[in-house]
Amino acid sequence: MDRIPGSMGWPFVGESFSFLSAFSSPAGIFSFMQKRQQRYGKVFKSYVLGRFTVFMTGREASKILLTGKDGLVSLNLFYTGKQVLGPTSLLQTGEAHKRLRRLIGEPLSVDGLKKYFPFINKLAVETLDHWSGRKVLVLEEASTFTLKVIGHMIMSLEPTGEEQEKFRANFKIISSCFASLPFKIPGTAFYRGIKARDRMYAMLDSTIAQRRKEESFQQDFLESLLKKHSKDSSEQDDDNKLTDKQLKDNILTLLVAGHDTTTAALTWLIKFLEENPVALERLREEHQKIRSSREDGTSLTWAELNNMPYTAKVISETLRKATILPWFSRKAAQDFDIDGYEIQKGWSVNLDVVSIHHDPEIFPNPEKFDPSRFDEPLKPFSFLGFGSGPRMCPGINLAKLEISVFIHHLVCRYRWRPLEKDDAVQPTLVRMPKNKYPILVESL
């Protein structure tokens, strides 16, 4: 690593504090990256959050790191994420990853999501019914909405009640610990995350035991797993059947995939729309046209979701401008060269996505919110809103469904204005507004 420019920072902690500080700035990790790219170039080294890391950016780096061609790289979560999630599909490689990816991908496919559309549509309406005339913290509301959806999908969890409250409270602690310092001592974010995961697993153990005892049937992800991987099932070879520990690890993975990106994207989208009235008006026209074509008293239909082309562009532009997944971390599985530098097996390599999404050669005037950027197809590996390649975010279809449904009802019924101007972001792996974006909502 000596030939690669950069700084290892202070003993033991390296540049971790600068890295974490950048998370909370309006520019997020972009400020950390930009300062070092100006000093060292597109490829540089650092020591952050307990490991030596090579940072890089650009479409060529995206292609190499995200496709994982010829087994060059593997996923590389921070130590804290590995400990919390366990040996799930996010961490597996080769055939094991493909098998577990299919397992998680099934309920998150377009066909798999169709049966949950009525619940999502009803929940969106009920959520927005409480917004009129109120101060709303959009991030909190979006988080609650998405967790209720994923809780229903996974284990038919009721949207209200004590179990729902415990479910949401534990998950929020878990999701906030993935980028924390790796110190498992009382009081640290990592320690709290481990304890919250254990409580979440205890809830799942209780539900699994009850399902097996009562032999009840629910149309949810947990029921599907229990059926396919029971001792008496012939759907899987015994060697491929998951243990209860693996079932719980995969359910937690599904929770992460179905919550964080959707919550952040929905919040940023509502913020960007208010800041860009031309885009908001065009989006509102698209949805009012859909609503006016229906008979009075009828609600949004599954078929109408395919008639929202501008909505799809707004979602993509939101993901570009906000870059809610600011980097992707990989580990070199073998030696390879990139931009004239040799990357050795075992090194951690981080792809800087923010610099790609804000490259003026790819996206002219990158700070402008402009959904028309997506009128024409983009060059490969220039837009990485949900990642790319075999590790693409498995929750992409669910995110698009939830956002499209929620935005339809929001823009058709309400207007809103921000109560506080603050562009700072939370110090979490997925970028979210630090002030949770408070707004005042009024009926149209």
C-alpha positions in Angstrom: 0.0 0.0 0.0 3.1 2.2 0.2 2.8 3.3 -3.5 -0.7 4.6 -3.1 -0.9 8.3 -1.9 -2.8 9.2 1.2 -2.6 9.5 5.0 -3.1 6.9 7.7 -3.9 9.6 10.2 -3.4 9.2 14.0 -2.3 5.9 15.6 -5.2 3.5 16.3 -8.0 5.8 15.1 -6.5 6.9 11.8 -8.8 9.4 10.1 -12.0 8.0 11.6 -13.0 11.2 13.4 -12.6 13.3 10.2 -14.6 10.6 8.3 -17.4 10.5 10.8 -17.5 14.3 11.0 -17.9 14.5 7.3 -21.0 12.4 7.6 -22.8 15.2 9.5 -21.9 18.0 7.1 -24.3 19.1 4.3 -22.0 17.6 1.7 -21.6 14.3 3.7 -18.8 12.0 2.7 -18.2 14.2 -0.4 -16.3 16.7 1.7 -14.0 14.0 3.0 -13.5 12.6 -0.4 -13.1 15.9 -2.3 -10.4 17.3 0.0 -8.3 14.1 -0.4 -8.9 13.7 -4.2 -7.7 17.3 -4.7 -4.5 16.4 -2.7 -3.9 12.9 -3.9 -6.0 12.1 -7.0 -8.8 9.8 -7.7 -7.2 6.9 -5.8 -6.0 7.4 -2.2 -5.5 5.4 1.0 -6.7 6.1 4.6 -7.4 4.3 7.9 -11.0 4.6 9.0 -13.3 2.7 11.4 -10.7 0.1 12.2 -9.3 -0.8 8.8 -6.9 0.3 6.1 -8.9 1.3 3.1 -8.3 2.4 -0.5 -10.8 5.0 -1.8 -11.5 5.4 -5.5 -14.1 6.9 -7.9 -15.2 6.9 -11.5 -17.1 4.7 -13.9 -14.3 2.3 -14.5 -13.8 1.8 -10.8 -17.6 1.3 -10.6 -17.5 -1.4 -13.2 -14.7 -3.3 -11.6 -15.9 -3.1 -8.0 -19.7 -3.6 -8.5 -19.8 -6.3 -11.1 -17.3 -8.4 -9.2 -16.1 -9.8 -12.5 -13.9 -12.9 -12.3 -14.2 -12.9 -8.5 -12.1 -9.8 -8.1 -13.9 -8.4 -5.1 -16.3 -9.5 -2.4 -18.6 -7.5 -0.1 -16.9 -5.8 2.8 -19.1 -4.5 5.6 -17.6 -2.7 8.5 -16.9 -5.0 11.5 -20.0 -3.6 13.3 -22.3 -4.5 10.4 -20.9 -8.0 10.1 -21.4 -8.6 13.8 -24.9 -7.3 13.9 -26.2 -9.0 10.7 -24.5 -12.3 11.0 -23.7 -14.7 8.0 -26.6 -13.5 5.8 -26.8 -13.1 2.0 -25.1 -9.8 2.3 -21.9 -11.5 3.4 -22.0 -14.8 1.5 -20.1 -15.3 -1.8 -20.4 -17.6 -4.8 -23.2 -20.1 -4.9 -24.2 -19.5 -1.3 -24.8 -15.8 -2.0 -26.8 -16.6 -5.1 -29.0 -19.1 -3.2 -29.7 -16.7 -0.3 -30.1 -13.8 -2.7 -32.9 -15.7 -4.5 -34.4 -16.4 -1.1 -34.6 -12.7 -0.2 -35.3 -11.6 -3.8 -38.5 -13.6 -4.1 -40.8 -11.5 -1.8 -39.2 -8.3 -3.1 -39.8 -9.1 -6.8 -42.5 -7.2 -8.7 -44.7 -10.2 -8.7 -44.0 -10.9 -5.1 -44.9 -7.4 -4.1 -48.3 -7.3 -5.9 -50.1 -9.0 -3.0 -48.9 -6.4 -0.6 -50.1 -3.4 -2.7 -53.5 -3.1 -1.1 -51.9 -2.9 2.4 -49.3 -0.3 1.2 -52.0 1.8 -0.5 -54.3 1.8 2.5 -51.4 2.5 4.9 -50.3 5.5 2.8 -53.8 7.0 2.9 -54.2 6.5 6.6 -50.7 8.0 7.3 -51.5 11.1 5.3 -54.9 11.5 6.9 -53.0 12.6 10.0 -50.8 15.1 8.3 -53.3 17.9 7.4 -52.8 21.0 9.5 -50.0 19.5 11.5 -46.2 19.9 11.9 -44.7 16.7 10.6 -41.2 15.3 10.8 -41.0 13.7 7.4 -38.1 11.3 8.2 -39.9 9.9 11.3 -43.2 9.5 9.4 -41.4 7.9 6.4 -39.5 5.5 8.8 -42.7 4.5 10.5 -44.5 4.0 7.2 -41.7 1.8 5.7 -41.3 -0.2 8.9 -45.0 -0.9 9.1 -44.9 -2.1 5.5 -41.9 -4.4 6.0 -43.2 -5.7 9.3 -46.4 -6.7 7.6 -44.6 -8.3 4.7 -42.2 -10.3 7.0 -44.4 -11.5 9.8 -47.9 -10.0 9.3 -47.3 -7.5 12.1 -50.2 -5.3 12.9 -49.5 -1.6 12.1 -50.4 -0.5 15.6 -49.9 -2.0 19.1 -47.2 -2.9 21.6 -45.4 -5.4 19.3 -45.2 -2.8 16.5 -43.7 -0.3 18.9 -41.1 -2.7 20.2 -40.3 -3.8 16.6 -39.7 -0.2 15.4 -37.7 0.8 18.5 -35.3 -2.1 18.3 -34.8 -1.7 14.5 -34.0 2.0 14.7 -31.2 1.2 17.2 -29.9 -1.6 15.0 -29.8 0.6 11.8 -28.0 3.4 13.6 -25.0 1.3 14.6 -23.6 0.1 11.3 -21.0 2.9 10.9 -20.2 3.1 14.6 -16.7 2.6 16.1 -16.1 -1.1 16.8 -16.1 -0.9 20.6 -18.6 -3.4 22.2 -18.8 -1.8 25.6 -21.9 -0.5 27.5 -23.0 2.9 26.3 -21.6 2.7 22.7 -23.8 2.6 19.6 -22.3 -0.8 18.7 -23.2 -2.3 22.1 -26.8 -0.9 21.9 -27.1 -2.3 18.4 -26.1 -5.8 19.5 -28.6 -5.7 22.4 -31.4 -4.5 20.1 -30.7 -7.2 17.6 -30.9 -9.8 20.4 -34.3 -8.4 21.4 -35.4 -8.5 17.8 -34.3 -12.1 17.5 -36.2 -13.0 20.7 -39.4 -11.5 19.1 -38.8 -13.7 16.1 -38.1 -16.8 18.2 -41.5 -16.3 19.9 -43.3 -15.8 16.6 -41.6 -18.9 15.0 -42.4 -21.1 18.0 -46.1 -19.9 17.9 -46.4 -20.6 14.2 -45.0 -24.1 14.6 -47.2 -24.9 17.6 -50.5 -23.6 16.2 -49.7 -24.6 12.6 -51.4 -21.4 11.5 -50.9 -20.0 8.0 -50.0 -16.4 7.2 -49.2 -15.1 3.7 -45.9 -13.5 4.7 -42.1 -14.0 4.2 -41.7 -15.8 7.5 -44.3 -18.3 6.7 -42.7 -18.9 3.3 -39.3 -19.6 4.9 -40.8 -21.9 7.6 -42.6 -23.9 4.9 -39.6 -24.3 2.6 -37.1 -25.1 5.3 -39.1 -27.2 7.7 -37.8 -30.7 8.5 -40.6 -32.3 6.6 -40.4 -30.1 3.5 -39.3 -31.6 0.2 -38.8 -28.2 -1.5 -35.1 -28.0 -0.3 -32.4 -30.5 0.1 -31.4 -31.0 3.7 -28.0 -29.4 3.0 -29.8 -26.3 1.7 -32.3 -25.9 4.5 -31.7 -22.9 6.8 -31.4 -23.1 10.5 -33.4 -20.8 12.7 -30.3 -18.6 13.2 -30.0 -18.3 9.4 -33.7 -17.6 9.1 -33.4 -14.7 11.5 -30.2 -13.4 9.9 -32.0 -13.2 6.5 -35.1 -11.6 8.0 -32.9 -8.9 9.5 -31.2 -8.5 6.1 -34.6 -8.1 4.5 -35.5 -5.4 7.1 -32.4 -3.4 6.4 -33.0 -3.8 2.6 -36.6 -2.7 2.9 -36.2 0.2 5.3 -33.2 2.5 5.2 -33.0 3.4 1.5 -36.8 3.8 1.1 -37.0 6.0 4.2 -34.2 8.2 3.1 -35.3 8.4 -0.5 -38.9 9.4 0.4 -37.7 12.1 2.8 -35.3 13.6 0.3 -37.9 13.5 -2.5 -40.4 15.4 -0.5 -37.7 18.0 0.4 -36.5 18.4 -3.2 -40.0 18.7 -4.5 -40.7 21.7 -2.2 -37.5 23.3 -3.3 -38.3 22.8 -7.0 -41.9 24.0 -7.7 -41.6 23.4 -11.4 -40.8 19.7 -10.9 -43.5 19.5 -8.2 -46.2 20.9 -10.5 -45.3 18.6 -13.3 -45.4 15.6 -10.9 -48.8 16.8 -9.5 -50.2 17.0 -13.0 -49.2 13.4 -13.8 -50.9 12.1 -10.6 -54.0 14.3 -10.9 -54.4 13.0 -14.5 -54.3 9.4 -13.1 -56.8 10.3 -10.4 -59.2 12.1 -12.7 -59.4 9.0 -15.0 -60.9 6.9 -12.2 -64.4 6.8 -11.1 -65.2 8.9 -8.0 -64.6 7.1 -4.7 -62.1 4.6 -6.2 -58.5 4.4 -5.1 -55.1 3.9 -6.8 -54.8 0.6 -8.7 -51.8 -1.7 -9.4 -52.2 -1.1 -13.1 -51.9 2.7 -12.7 -48.4 2.3 -11.2 -47.2 1.6 -14.7 -48.4 5.0 -15.9 -46.0 7.2 -13.9 -43.0 7.9 -16.1 -42.2 11.3 -14.6 -42.5 9.9 -11.1 -39.8 7.3 -12.0 -37.5 10.1 -13.2 -38.1 12.1 -10.0 -37.2 9.1 -7.9 -34.0 8.6 -9.9 -33.0 12.3 -9.7 -33.6 12.2 -6.0 -31.3 9.2 -5.6 -28.7 11.0 -7.7 -28.7 14.3 -6.0 -29.0 13.0 -2.4 -26.8 9.9 -3.1 -28.3 8.1 -0.1 -25.8 5.3 -0.4 -22.6 7.5 -0.6 -20.1 4.6 -1.1 -19.9 0.9 -1.6 -17.3 -1.1 0.2 -15.5 -4.2 -1.2 -12.6 -6.4 -0.3 -10.1 -7.5 -3.0 -10.4 -11.2 -3.5 -7.3 -11.2 -5.7 -4.6 -8.8 -7.0 -5.7 -6.3 -9.7 -4.7 -3.0 -11.2 -6.8 0.2 -11.4 -5.7 3.6 -12.6 -2.1 2.5 -12.5 -2.2 1.3 -8.9 -1.9 -2.3 -7.8 -4.6 -3.4 -5.4 -3.5 -6.4 -3.4 -5.7 -9.3 -2.2 -7.3 -8.6 1.2 -7.3 -4.8 0.9 -10.5 -2.9 1.6 -11.6 -0.8 -1.3 -14.4 1.9 -1.1 -16.1 3.3 -4.2 -17.0 6.9 -3.8 -20.5 7.3 -5.4 -21.1 10.9 -4.5 -18.3 12.1 -6.8 -19.7 10.1 -9.7 -23.2 11.5 -9.1 -21.9 15.0 -9.0 -19.4 14.7 -11.9 -20.3 17.7 -14.2 -19.1 15.7 -17.2 -21.8 13.1 -16.6 -24.5 15.3 -15.0 -24.1 19.0 -16.1 -24.9 21.5 -13.3 -25.0 18.6 -10.8 -26.4 20.6 -7.9 -29.6 21.3 -9.8 -32.6 19.0 -9.2 -33.5 18.1 -12.8 -35.5 14.9 -13.5 -35.2 15.4 -17.2 -31.6 14.1 -16.9 -33.3 10.7 -17.1 -35.2 11.4 -20.4 -32.4 9.4 -22.2 -30.5 6.3 -21.1 -27.3 7.1 -19.2 -23.9 5.5 -19.7 -23.3 2.3 -17.8 -22.1 2.8 -14.2 -22.8 6.5 -14.1 -25.9 6.2 -12.0 -25.7 4.0 -8.9 -28.8 5.0 -6.9 -29.4 1.4 -5.8 -26.0 0.1 -6.7 -25.3 -2.2 -9.6 -24.3 -5.8 -10.4 -25.0 -8.9 -8.3 -25.0 -6.8 -5.1 -27.6 -4.3 -6.2 -29.9 -3.3 -3.4 -32.6 -6.1 -3.1 -35.2 -3.6 -1.9 -35.2 -1.6 -5.1 -38.7 -2.7 -6.3 -40.2 -2.2 -2.8 -38.7 1.2 -2.5 -40.1 2.3 -5.9 -43.6 0.9 -5.0 -43.8 2.5 -1.6 -42.6 5.9 -2.9 -44.8 5.9 -5.9 -47.9 5.1 -3.9 -47.1 7.6 -1.1 -46.3 10.4 -3.5 -49.5 9.8 -5.5 -51.6 10.5 -2.4 -49.4 13.3 -1.1 -49.3 15.5 -4.2 -53.0 14.9 -5.0 -54.2 16.0 -1.6 -51.6 18.3 0.1 -49.2 21.2 -0.1 -46.4 21.6 2.4 -43.7 24.1 3.4 -40.5 23.5 5.5 -40.4 24.9 9.1 -36.6 24.8 9.3 -33.8 25.3 6.8 -30.9 22.9 7.6 -29.0 20.8 5.1 -26.9 18.8 7.6 -27.2 15.0 7.5 -27.2 12.3 10.1 -23.9 10.4 10.7 -25.3 7.1 9.3 -24.4 4.9 6.4 -27.6 5.9 4.6 -27.7 9.7 4.2 -30.8 11.3 5.9 -31.6 14.9 6.9 -30.3 15.6 10.5 -33.3 17.7 11.4 -35.7 15.0 10.0 -37.1 17.6 7.7 -40.0 19.3 9.6 -42.9 20.6 7.5 -46.3 22.1 7.9 -48.9 20.3 5.8 -52.2 21.8 4.4 -54.9 20.3 2.3 -55.2 21.5 -1.3 
